Amino acid sequence: MFGLAQWSEESTFVDLENKDIGQELAKDYVATVAKKCRSAAKRRANAANNNSGTTVGQKTEVDNKEVYACIIENLTK
């Protein structure tokens, strides 16, 4: 069996004999980027709500276009 182990962070093992390894790693990377972008957009929306003194019906929502733009920007770096 041939594999790749990583010691710089929490121990992981990736089986390199898996023919879909590139696709799996890409999915994981995109999911990580999307999670970071959604979290950042949510923090900005919450900050806007906290600083503007809005009422419950006027809360700022997460802008999905902003999240999409963030994902695209990070994937094209």
CORGILIN-V50684 format. One record per backbone hydrogen bond with DSSP energy under -0.5 kcal/mol. CO is the residue of the C=O (numbers start at 1). NH is the residue of the N-H. Records with the same first field share a line. If there is no record, write none. Layout:
CO: NH + NH
This chain:
2: 16 + 17
4: 14
6: 12
12: 6
13: 15
14: 4 + 16
15: 18
18: 21
20: 24
21: 25
22: 26
23: 27
24: 28
25: 29
26: 30
27: 31
28: 32
29: 33
30: 34
31: 35
32: 36
33: 37
34: 38
35: 39
36: 40
37: 41
38: 42
39: 43
40: 44
41: 45
42: 46
43: 47
44: 48
45: 49
46: 50
47: 51
48: 52
49: 53 + 54
55: 58
56: 59
62: 64
63: 67
64: 68
65: 69
66: 70
67: 71
68: 72
69: 73
70: 74
71: 75
72: 76
74: 77
